[in-house]
């Protein structure tokens, strides 16, 4: 298994755990909020879908633009070769404001957003088949909070992001009243 395949597999494992934790969660519980400012389980799942869909789309669009010579990405970022956790630690505030494009906005049922999030694994797997291992350290499109990242960091971010919200979901489900 090459590095791209391993990164994609890591995201798949995180996604499987996240979705598995929602197997027995009914919509009533998934809609519950302990506070109006806190996202509920449905909103978190919808957010994960929008954020990942946008991230994969941006990576795919960028790698093809690099290959076609329509953009050049020289990666001279302060984040060069850093693991995603170090980048997050140095660029994120404790409570970040979500970019509008990744914000939950449609509502609906948990089953819809679970299926939608699950469907992105096939999209990511196909992208991973397209991305070459020697392209992992090319600069991808910037992250709205962390800035310049390479393709490896962008895929690492997908796993980080799912894991981060899995913790939030677990906390919500524990405090459901």
MDTraj code that builds the backbone (N, CA, C; nanometers):
import mdtraj as md
import numpy as np

residues = "UNK UNK UNK UNK UNK UNK UNK UNK UNK UNK UNK UNK UNK UNK UNK UNK UNK UNK UNK UNK UNK UNK UNK UNK UNK UNK UNK UNK UNK UNK UNK UNK UNK UNK UNK UNK UNK UNK UNK UNK UNK UNK UNK UNK UNK UNK UNK UNK UNK UNK UNK UNK UNK UNK UNK UNK UNK UNK UNK UNK UNK UNK UNK UNK UNK UNK UNK UNK UNK UNK UNK UNK UNK UNK UNK UNK UNK UNK UNK UNK UNK UNK UNK UNK UNK UNK UNK UNK UNK UNK UNK UNK UNK UNK UNK UNK UNK UNK UNK UNK UNK UNK UNK UNK UNK UNK UNK UNK UNK UNK UNK UNK UNK UNK UNK UNK UNK UNK UNK UNK UNK UNK UNK UNK UNK UNK UNK UNK UNK UNK UNK UNK UNK UNK UNK UNK UNK UNK UNK UNK UNK UNK UNK UNK UNK UNK UNK UNK UNK UNK UNK UNK UNK UNK UNK UNK UNK UNK UNK UNK UNK UNK UNK UNK UNK UNK UNK UNK UNK UNK UNK UNK UNK UNK UNK UNK UNK".split()
xyz = np.array([
    [0.0845, -0.1172, 0.0000],
    [0.0000, 0.0000, 0.0000],
    [0.0896, 0.1242, 0.0000],
    [0.0661, 0.2141, -0.0968],
    [0.1475, 0.3352, -0.0998],
    [0.0920, 0.4402, -0.0024],
    [0.1607, 0.5519, 0.0083],
    [0.1248, 0.6557, 0.1050],
    [-0.0133, 0.7151, 0.0766],
    [-0.0476, 0.7380, -0.0493],
    [-0.1794, 0.7925, -0.0832],
    [-0.2873, 0.6961, -0.0373],
    [-0.2705, 0.5678, -0.0694],
    [-0.3692, 0.4677, -0.0291],
    [-0.3830, 0.4609, 0.1231],
    [-0.2711, 0.4732, 0.1934],
    [-0.2753, 0.4696, 0.3402],
    [-0.3514, 0.5893, 0.3965],
    [-0.3280, 0.7068, 0.3405],
    [-0.3991, 0.8265, 0.3861],
    [-0.5498, 0.8127, 0.3616],
    [-0.5858, 0.7632, 0.2443],
    [-0.7273, 0.7435, 0.2118],
    [-0.7878, 0.6387, 0.3055],
    [-0.7136, 0.5330, 0.3337],
    [-0.7612, 0.4294, 0.4265],
    [-0.7805, 0.4864, 0.5667],
    [-0.6928, 0.5749, 0.6096],
    [-0.7062, 0.6385, 0.7418],
    [-0.8351, 0.7198, 0.7508],
    [-0.8672, 0.7914, 0.6439],
    [-0.9921, 0.8681, 0.6407],
    [-1.1109, 0.7723, 0.6437],
    [-1.1028, 0.6654, 0.5677],
    [-1.2101, 0.5662, 0.5644],
    [-1.2359, 0.5079, 0.7028],
    [-1.1294, 0.4768, 0.7743],
    [-1.1443, 0.4208, 0.9094],
    [-1.2105, 0.5218, 1.0027],
    [-1.1708, 0.6476, 0.9943],
    [-1.2310, 0.7520, 1.0780],
    [-1.3795, 0.7685, 1.0438],
    [-1.4098, 0.7665, 0.9144],
    [-1.5488, 0.7805, 0.8692],
    [-1.6332, 0.6635, 0.9201],
    [-1.5800, 0.5433, 0.9086],
    [-1.6516, 0.4243, 0.9538],
    [-1.6822, 0.4320, 1.1028],
    [-1.5853, 0.4748, 1.1816],
    [-1.6082, 0.4897, 1.3264],
    [-1.7127, 0.5966, 1.3557],
    [-1.7012, 0.7103, 1.2864],
    [-1.7967, 0.8194, 1.3069],
    [-1.9383, 0.7712, 1.2756],
    [-1.9562, 0.7130, 1.1584],
    [-2.0894, 0.6687, 1.1179],
    [-2.1397, 0.5543, 1.2050],
    [-2.0505, 0.4658, 1.2457],
    [-2.0895, 0.3557, 1.3332],
    [-2.1429, 0.4037, 1.4671],
    [-2.0878, 0.5133, 1.5170],
    [-2.1346, 0.5697, 1.6438],
    [-2.2765, 0.6248, 1.6326],
    [-2.3225, 0.6452, 1.5094],
    [-2.4563, 0.7008, 1.4878],
    [-2.5602, 0.5945, 1.4534],
    [-2.5213, 0.4678, 1.4532],
    [-2.6108, 0.3602, 1.4099],
    [-2.7444, 0.3580, 1.4825],
    [-2.7454, 0.3764, 1.6118],
    [-2.8687, 0.3653, 1.6893],
    [-2.9234, 0.5002, 1.7343],
    [-2.8809, 0.6069, 1.6691],
    [-2.9241, 0.7408, 1.7081],
    [-3.0473, 0.7792, 1.6263],
    [-3.1563, 0.8038, 1.6959],
    [-3.2804, 0.8449, 1.6305],
    [-3.2774, 0.9957, 1.6059],
    [-3.3599, 1.0425, 1.5126],
    [-3.3603, 1.1845, 1.4769],
    [-3.3919, 1.2758, 1.5954],
    [-3.4783, 1.2307, 1.6848],
    [-3.5099, 1.3131, 1.8022],
    [-3.3832, 1.3427, 1.8813],
    [-3.3052, 1.2413, 1.9036],
    [-3.1792, 1.2574, 1.9761],
    [-3.0788, 1.3363, 1.8914],
    [-3.0779, 1.3118, 1.7615],
    [-2.9833, 1.3784, 1.6721],
    [-3.0130, 1.5267, 1.6563],
    [-3.1370, 1.5685, 1.6809],
    [-3.1747, 1.7106, 1.6709],
    [-3.1513, 1.7871, 1.8005],
    [-3.1284, 1.7162, 1.9092],
    [-3.1179, 1.7783, 2.0413],
    [-2.9945, 1.8665, 2.0523],
    [-3.0142, 1.9832, 2.1158],
    [-2.9047, 2.0772, 2.1410],
    [-2.9071, 2.1154, 2.2889],
    [-2.7938, 2.1081, 2.3548],
    [-2.7909, 2.1523, 2.4946],
    [-2.7930, 2.3046, 2.5052],
    [-2.7627, 2.3710, 2.3925],
    [-2.7536, 2.5169, 2.3889],
    [-2.7779, 2.5604, 2.2442],
    [-2.8448, 2.6726, 2.2211],
    [-2.8718, 2.7151, 2.0834],
    [-2.7460, 2.7381, 1.9991],
    [-2.6337, 2.7671, 2.0622],
    [-2.5089, 2.7936, 1.9894],
    [-2.4322, 2.6664, 1.9524],
    [-2.4772, 2.5526, 2.0014],
    [-2.4092, 2.4252, 1.9777],
    [-2.4785, 2.3530, 1.8625],
    [-2.3991, 2.2981, 1.7727],
    [-2.4575, 2.2179, 1.6651],
    [-2.5066, 2.0860, 1.7205],
    [-2.6150, 2.0364, 1.6618],
    [-2.6623, 1.9036, 1.6991],
    [-2.5947, 1.7992, 1.6094],
    [-2.6272, 1.6732, 1.6307],
    [-2.5627, 1.5637, 1.5569],
    [-2.5905, 1.5740, 1.4068],
    [-2.7112, 1.6113, 1.3704],
    [-2.7434, 1.6264, 1.2276],
    [-2.6594, 1.7374, 1.1666],
    [-2.6514, 1.8495, 1.2349],
    [-2.5738, 1.9632, 1.1833],
    [-2.4252, 1.9295, 1.1703],
    [-2.3734, 1.8580, 1.2670],
    [-2.2324, 1.8177, 1.2606],
    [-2.2101, 1.7263, 1.1395],
    [-2.2994, 1.6325, 1.1192],
    [-2.2850, 1.5381, 1.0079],
    [-2.2996, 1.6100, 0.8744],
    [-2.3944, 1.7022, 0.8654],
    [-2.4093, 1.7822, 0.7436],
    [-2.2831, 1.8646, 0.7181],
    [-2.2302, 1.9270, 0.8233],
    [-2.1067, 2.0058, 0.8111],
    [-1.9912, 1.9199, 0.7604],
    [-1.9768, 1.8014, 0.8145],
    [-1.8691, 1.7131, 0.7684],
    [-1.8829, 1.6830, 0.6202],
    [-2.0051, 1.6612, 0.5739],
    [-2.0279, 1.6362, 0.4319],
    [-1.9821, 1.7559, 0.3477],
    [-2.0316, 1.8751, 0.3799],
    [-1.9971, 1.9936, 0.2991],
    [-1.8473, 2.0213, 0.3016],
    [-1.7872, 2.0104, 0.4192],
    [-1.6438, 2.0391, 0.4306],
    [-1.5610, 1.9394, 0.3505],
    [-1.5941, 1.8126, 0.3611],
    [-1.5162, 1.7123, 0.2886],
    [-1.5412, 1.7199, 0.1382],
    [-1.6651, 1.7377, 0.0994],
    [-1.6942, 1.7487, -0.0433],
    [-1.6146, 1.8646, -0.1037],
    [-1.6150, 1.9783, -0.0368],
    [-1.5398, 2.0942, -0.0850],
    [-1.3901, 2.0689, -0.0858],
    [-1.3406, 2.0010, 0.0161],
    [-1.1979, 1.9700, 0.0231],
    [-1.1527, 1.8785, -0.0890],
    [-1.2297, 1.7734, -0.1142],
    [-1.1940, 1.6798, -0.2220],
    [-1.2039, 1.7498, -0.3571],
    [-1.3118, 1.8252, -0.3773],
    [-1.3278, 1.8977, -0.5022],
    [-1.2099, 1.9920, -0.5254],
    [-1.1733, 2.0668, -0.4221],
    [-1.0615, 2.1601, -0.4348],
    [-0.9302, 2.0910, -0.4662],
    [-0.9055, 1.9771, -0.4007],
    [-0.7817, 1.9034, -0.4288],
    [-0.7799, 1.8528, -0.5719],
    [-0.8915, 1.7963, -0.6156],
    [-0.8967, 1.7381, -0.7500],
    [-0.8793, 1.8463, -0.8556],
    [-0.9479, 1.9562, -0.8354],
    [-0.9383, 2.0684, -0.9298],
    [-0.7945, 2.1219, -0.9346],
    [-0.7318, 2.1338, -0.8181],
    [-0.5966, 2.1880, -0.8098],
    [-0.4941, 2.0950, -0.8730],
    [-0.5019, 1.9648, -0.8461],
    [-0.4003, 1.8745, -0.9008],
    [-0.4081, 1.8711, -1.0528],
    [-0.5283, 1.8790, -1.1077],
    [-0.5395, 1.8805, -1.2535],
    [-0.4901, 2.0126, -1.3119],
    [-0.5128, 2.1225, -1.2419],
    [-0.4602, 2.2513, -1.2888],
    [-0.3071, 2.2513, -1.2851],
    [-0.2494, 2.1895, -1.1842],
    [-0.1031, 2.1778, -1.1770],
    [-0.0527, 2.0938, -1.2936],
    [-0.1155, 1.9789, -1.3155],
    [-0.0739, 1.8900, -1.4245],
    [-0.0879, 1.9553, -1.5618],
    [-0.1917, 2.0357, -1.5777],
    [-0.2160, 2.1025, -1.7059],
    [-0.1328, 2.2295, -1.7215],
    [-0.0641, 2.2697, -1.6152],
    [0.0199, 2.3882, -1.6221],
    [-0.0551, 2.5201, -1.6124],
    [-0.1819, 2.5155, -1.5706],
    [-0.2568, 2.6402, -1.5594],
    [-0.2320, 2.7116, -1.4266],
    [-0.1805, 2.6385, -1.3281],
    [-0.1322, 2.7009, -1.2048],
    [-0.0011, 2.6342, -1.1658],
    [0.0794, 2.7092, -1.0962],
    [0.2045, 2.6548, -1.0443],
    [0.1989, 2.6654, -0.8939],
    [0.2344, 2.5595, -0.8271],
    [0.2314, 2.5584, -0.6812],
    [0.3702, 2.5296, -0.6274],
    [0.4372, 2.6337, -0.5872],
    [0.5651, 2.6182, -0.5178],
    [0.5343, 2.6245, -0.3698],
    [0.5609, 2.5184, -0.3002],
    [0.5214, 2.5081, -0.1603],
    [0.6308, 2.5615, -0.0696],
    [0.6173, 2.6864, -0.0337],
    [0.7140, 2.7511, 0.0550],
    [0.6426, 2.8022, 0.1794],
    [0.5603, 2.7214, 0.2367],
    [0.4801, 2.7591, 0.3521],
    [0.5539, 2.7300, 0.4816],
    [0.5153, 2.8002, 0.5868],
    [0.5673, 2.7704, 0.7201],
    [0.5213, 2.6315, 0.7659],
    [0.4231, 2.5764, 0.6977],
    [0.3701, 2.4441, 0.7336],
    [0.4384, 2.3295, 0.6596],
    [0.5369, 2.3611, 0.5801],
    [0.5996, 2.2587, 0.4965],
    [0.6459, 2.1395, 0.5810],
    [0.6010, 2.0204, 0.5403],
    [0.6367, 1.8911, 0.6004],
    [0.5871, 1.8705, 0.7434],
    [0.5007, 1.9566, 0.7925],
    [0.4473, 1.9386, 0.9282],
    [0.3259, 1.8467, 0.9266],
    [0.3068, 1.7695, 1.0327],
    [0.1838, 1.6909, 1.0428],
    [0.0654, 1.7851, 1.0677],
    [-0.0516, 1.7426, 1.0295],
    [-0.1683, 1.8301, 1.0374],
    [-0.1967, 1.8755, 1.1803],
    [-0.1734, 1.7917, 1.2792],
    [-0.2024, 1.8318, 1.4173],
    [-0.1190, 1.9526, 1.4590],
    [0.0077, 1.9573, 1.4205],
    [0.0919, 2.0732, 1.4529],
    [0.0403, 2.1993, 1.3848],
    [-0.0074, 2.1830, 1.2627],
    [-0.0616, 2.2978, 1.1888],
    [-0.1884, 2.3483, 1.2572],
    [-0.2763, 2.2573, 1.2935],
    [-0.3996, 2.2949, 1.3630],
    [-0.3670, 2.3655, 1.4939],
    [-0.2736, 2.3086, 1.5686],
    [-0.2356, 2.3676, 1.6977],
    [-0.1855, 2.5110, 1.6823],
    [-0.1206, 2.5403, 1.5718],
    [-0.0634, 2.6749, 1.5556],
    [-0.1558, 2.7721, 1.4813],
    [-0.2632, 2.7227, 1.4202],
    [-0.3461, 2.8131, 1.3405],
    [-0.4914, 2.8234, 1.3865],
    [-0.5383, 2.7312, 1.4663],
    [-0.6795, 2.7324, 1.5052],
    [-0.6989, 2.7903, 1.6444],
    [-0.8107, 2.8565, 1.6619],
    [-0.8573, 2.9028, 1.7923],
    [-0.9402, 2.7896, 1.8539],
    [-0.9641, 2.7938, 1.9853],
    [-1.0434, 2.6867, 2.0476],
    [-1.1815, 2.6663, 1.9828],
    [-1.2481, 2.7731, 1.9435],
    [-1.3785, 2.7625, 1.8771],
    [-1.3700, 2.8430, 1.7485],
    [-1.3509, 2.7731, 1.6383],
    [-1.3375, 2.8399, 1.5085],
    [-1.4737, 2.8684, 1.4477],
    [-1.4783, 2.9701, 1.3661],
    [-1.5996, 3.0033, 1.2905],
    [-1.5928, 2.9291, 1.1567],
    [-1.6961, 2.8535, 1.1277],
    [-1.6979, 2.7715, 1.0064],
    [-1.7153, 2.8605, 0.8827],
    [-1.6400, 2.8318, 0.7762],
    [-1.6646, 2.9036, 0.6504],
    [-1.8066, 2.8742, 0.6015],
    [-1.8715, 2.9721, 0.5441],
    [-2.0121, 2.9586, 0.5030],
    [-2.0355, 2.8372, 0.4135],
    [-1.9404, 2.8085, 0.3266],
    [-1.9582, 2.6968, 0.2326],
    [-1.9648, 2.5609, 0.3030],
    [-1.9096, 2.5529, 0.4233],
    [-1.9091, 2.4264, 0.4977],
    [-2.0095, 2.4267, 0.6130],
    [-2.0865, 2.5328, 0.6252],
    [-2.1825, 2.5424, 0.7358],
    [-2.3050, 2.4557, 0.7087],
    [-2.3597, 2.3948, 0.8142],
    [-2.4856, 2.3229, 0.7965],
    [-2.5950, 2.4243, 0.7632],
    [-2.6770, 2.3926, 0.6644],
    [-2.7763, 2.4898, 0.6216],
    [-2.9075, 2.4284, 0.5730],
    [-2.9085, 2.2989, 0.5489],
    [-3.0294, 2.2382, 0.4929],
    [-3.1136, 2.1632, 0.5947],
    [-3.0510, 2.1164, 0.7027],
    [-3.1256, 2.0354, 0.7985],
    [-3.1613, 1.9009, 0.7378],
    [-3.2710, 1.8472, 0.7800],
    [-3.3148, 1.7177, 0.7276],
    [-3.2929, 1.6077, 0.8283],
    [-3.2790, 1.4889, 0.7767],
    [-3.2686, 1.3718, 0.8640],
    [-3.1238, 1.3265, 0.8791],
    [-3.0982, 1.2633, 0.9902],
    [-2.9657, 1.2076, 1.0127],
    [-2.9355, 1.1000, 0.9089],
    [-3.0340, 1.0190, 0.8741],
    [-3.0079, 0.9114, 0.7774],
    [-2.9620, 0.9683, 0.6431],
    [-3.0182, 1.0819, 0.5998],
    [-2.9742, 1.1434, 0.4745],
    [-2.8283, 1.1860, 0.4836],
    [-2.7916, 1.2545, 0.5904],
    [-2.6540, 1.3067, 0.6014],
    [-2.5531, 1.1948, 0.6260],
    [-2.5953, 1.0890, 0.6950],
    [-2.5066, 0.9730, 0.7098],
    [-2.4776, 0.9107, 0.5736],
    [-2.5818, 0.8916, 0.4939],
    [-2.5634, 0.8327, 0.3601],
    [-2.4792, 0.9254, 0.2723],
    [-2.5025, 1.0549, 0.2828],
    [-2.4264, 1.1513, 0.2025],
    [-2.2794, 1.1495, 0.2412],
    [-2.2521, 1.1492, 0.3713],
    [-2.1129, 1.1446, 0.4173],
    [-2.0471, 1.0131, 0.3767],
    [-2.1186, 0.9036, 0.3895],
    [-2.0645, 0.7731, 0.3495],
    [-2.0309, 0.7711, 0.2005],
    [-2.1122, 0.8375, 0.1201],
    [-2.0900, 0.8359, -0.0248],
    [-1.9593, 0.9042, -0.0652],
    [-1.9088, 0.9901, 0.0187],
    [-1.7837, 1.0594, -0.0141],
    [-1.6622, 0.9671, -0.0095],
    [-1.6748, 0.8514, 0.0546],
    [-1.5598, 0.7605, 0.0574],
    [-1.5247, 0.7136, -0.0823],
    [-1.6248, 0.6842, -0.1627],
    [-1.5981, 0.6428, -0.3008],
    [-1.5324, 0.7564, -0.3796],
    [-1.5788, 0.8776, -0.3567],
    [-1.5207, 0.9939, -0.4246],
    [-1.3745, 1.0105, -0.3826],
    [-1.3476, 1.0013, -0.2514],
    [-1.2110, 1.0141, -0.2017],
    [-1.1226, 0.9007, -0.2532],
    [-1.1745, 0.7801, -0.2549],
    [-1.0976, 0.6654, -0.3052],
    [-1.0593, 0.6867, -0.4515],
    [-1.1537, 0.7343, -0.5306],
    [-1.1255, 0.7602, -0.6718],
    [-1.0235, 0.8721, -0.6872],
    [-1.0356, 0.9763, -0.6069],
    [-0.9345, 1.0825, -0.6084],
    [-0.7977, 1.0247, -0.5714],
    [-0.7944, 0.9389, -0.4701],
    [-0.6690, 0.8769, -0.4278],
    [-0.6056, 0.7917, -0.5368],
    [-0.6887, 0.7323, -0.6203],
    [-0.6365, 0.6554, -0.7337],
    [-0.5777, 0.7477, -0.8402],
    [-0.6288, 0.8690, -0.8495],
    [-0.5809, 0.9676, -0.9459],
    [-0.4535, 1.0377, -0.8969],
    [-0.4463, 1.0643, -0.7678],
    [-0.3315, 1.1352, -0.7109],
    [-0.2100, 1.0441, -0.7058],
    [-0.0997, 1.0928, -0.7547],
    [0.0246, 1.0144, -0.7533],
    [0.1014, 1.0432, -0.6246],
    [0.1718, 0.9413, -0.5785],
    [0.2455, 0.9554, -0.4533],
    [0.3451, 1.0715, -0.4583],
    [0.4074, 1.0943, -0.5733],
    [0.5051, 1.2027, -0.5827],
    [0.4389, 1.3413, -0.5910],
    [0.3058, 1.3454, -0.5866],
    [0.2340, 1.4735, -0.5855],
    [0.1870, 1.5125, -0.4453],
    [0.2038, 1.4232, -0.3479],
    [0.1539, 1.4486, -0.2132],
    [0.2083, 1.5770, -0.1508],
    [0.3311, 1.6108, -0.1804],
    [0.3915, 1.7281, -0.1171],
    [0.3850, 1.8537, -0.2038],
    [0.3043, 1.8487, -0.3117],
    [0.2767, 1.9702, -0.3879],
    [0.1717, 2.0513, -0.3127],
    [0.1773, 2.1801, -0.3285],
    [0.0824, 2.2654, -0.2577],
    [-0.0566, 2.2521, -0.3172],
    [-0.1528, 2.2219, -0.2316],
    [-0.2929, 2.2132, -0.2714],
    [-0.3573, 2.3510, -0.2562],
    [-0.4868, 2.3560, -0.2708],
    [-0.5589, 2.4814, -0.2475],
    [-0.5527, 2.5122, -0.0977],
    [-0.5529, 2.6397, -0.0621],
    [-0.5388, 2.6747, 0.0793],
    [-0.6613, 2.6364, 0.1621],
    [-0.6359, 2.6042, 0.2857],
    [-0.7432, 2.5796, 0.3807],
    [-0.7903, 2.7160, 0.4324],
    [-0.9215, 2.7358, 0.4537],
    [-0.9700, 2.8675, 0.4940],
    [-0.9181, 2.9176, 0.6291],
    [-0.8769, 2.8286, 0.7160],
    [-0.8240, 2.8696, 0.8460],
    [-0.6726, 2.8526, 0.8517],
    [-0.6226, 2.7387, 0.8084],
    [-0.4805, 2.7057, 0.8236],
    [-0.3918, 2.7582, 0.7119],
    [-0.4499, 2.7970, 0.6011],
    [-0.3701, 2.8508, 0.4909],
    [-0.3105, 2.7421, 0.4030],
    [-0.1881, 2.7677, 0.3553],
    [-0.1229, 2.6789, 0.2586],
    [-0.0979, 2.5402, 0.3184],
    [-0.1469, 2.4389, 0.2472],
    [-0.1259, 2.2990, 0.2843],
    [-0.0919, 2.2217, 0.1580],
    [-0.0204, 2.1119, 0.1749],
    [0.0036, 2.0251, 0.0604],
    [-0.1056, 1.9173, 0.0562],
    [-0.1019, 1.8342, -0.0465],
    [-0.2062, 1.7331, -0.0624],
    [-0.2062, 1.6327, 0.0516],
    [-0.0903, 1.5952, 0.1003],
    [-0.0859, 1.5034, 0.2139],
    [-0.1523, 1.5663, 0.3355],
    [-0.1205, 1.6915, 0.3633],
    [-0.1801, 1.7591, 0.4783],
    [-0.3310, 1.7752, 0.4604],
    [-0.3743, 1.7995, 0.3378],
    [-0.5171, 1.8144, 0.3113],
    [-0.5909, 1.6836, 0.3385],
    [-0.5332, 1.5712, 0.2981],
    [-0.5979, 1.4423, 0.3254],
    [-0.5891, 1.4102, 0.4747],
    [-0.4762, 1.4389, 0.5374],
    [-0.4655, 1.4216, 0.6828],
    [-0.5714, 1.5050, 0.7542],
    [-0.5993, 1.6242, 0.7005],
    [-0.7006, 1.7099, 0.7607],
    [-0.8373, 1.6436, 0.7592],
    [-0.8711, 1.5730, 0.6523],
    [-1.0011, 1.5071, 0.6460],
    [-1.0194, 1.4123, 0.7641],
    [-0.9175, 1.3335, 0.7935],
    [-0.9239, 1.2418, 0.9082],
    [-0.9327, 1.3185, 1.0393],
    [-0.8458, 1.4186, 1.0549],
    [-0.8480, 1.5015, 1.1751],
    [-0.9872, 1.5588, 1.1981],
    [-1.0466, 1.6102, 1.0929],
    [-1.1749, 1.6782, 1.1019],
    [-1.2865, 1.5831, 1.1437],
    [-1.2890, 1.4652, 1.0847],
    [-1.3884, 1.3649, 1.1244],
    [-1.3676, 1.3269, 1.2706],
    [-1.2426, 1.3009, 1.3092],
    [-1.2133, 1.2632, 1.4484],
    [-1.2536, 1.3735, 1.5463],
    [-1.2282, 1.4983, 1.5099],
    [-1.2619, 1.6124, 1.5965],
    [-1.4125, 1.6159, 1.6226],
    [-1.4891, 1.5999, 1.5153],
    [-1.6341, 1.6059, 1.5314],
    [-1.6906, 1.4784, 1.5928],
    [-1.6216, 1.3672, 1.5805],
    [-1.6649, 1.2443, 1.6480],
    [-1.6636, 1.2635, 1.7989],
    [-1.5633, 1.3339, 1.8481],
    [-1.5555, 1.3644, 1.9920],
    [-1.6739, 1.4516, 2.0327],
    [-1.7057, 1.5520, 1.9511],
    [-1.8198, 1.6392, 1.9820],
    [-1.9502, 1.5606, 1.9841],
    [-1.9675, 1.4706, 1.8871],
    [-2.0890, 1.3894, 1.8819],
    [-2.0978, 1.3002, 2.0055],
    [-1.9882, 1.2379, 2.0428],
    [-1.9880, 1.1516, 2.1622],
    [-2.0278, 1.2316, 2.2861],
    [-1.9773, 1.3524, 2.2982],
    [-2.0126, 1.4370, 2.4122],
    [-2.1614, 1.4753, 2.4103],
    [-2.2117, 1.5091, 2.2925],
    [-2.3535, 1.5411, 2.2799],
    [-2.4415, 1.4236, 2.3189],
    [-2.4070, 1.3063, 2.2689],
    [-2.4884, 1.1892, 2.2970],
    [-2.4859, 1.1522, 2.4444],
    [-2.3752, 1.1784, 2.5116],
    [-2.3660, 1.1515, 2.6565],
    [-2.4543, 1.2468, 2.7371],
    [-2.4679, 1.3686, 2.6874],
    [-2.5416, 1.4703, 2.7653],
    [-2.6882, 1.4821, 2.7243],
    [-2.7338, 1.4002, 2.6297],
    [-2.8726, 1.4060, 2.5837],
    [-2.9676, 1.3851, 2.7006],
    [-3.0675, 1.4724, 2.7091],
    [-3.1664, 1.4593, 2.8176],
    [-3.3059, 1.4455, 2.7627],
])
top = md.Topology()
chain = top.add_chain()
for i, resn in enumerate(residues, 1):
    res = top.add_residue(resn, chain, resSeq=i)
    for name in ("N", "CA", "C"):
        top.add_atom(name, md.element.get_by_symbol(name[0]), res)
traj = md.Trajectory(xyz[None], top)
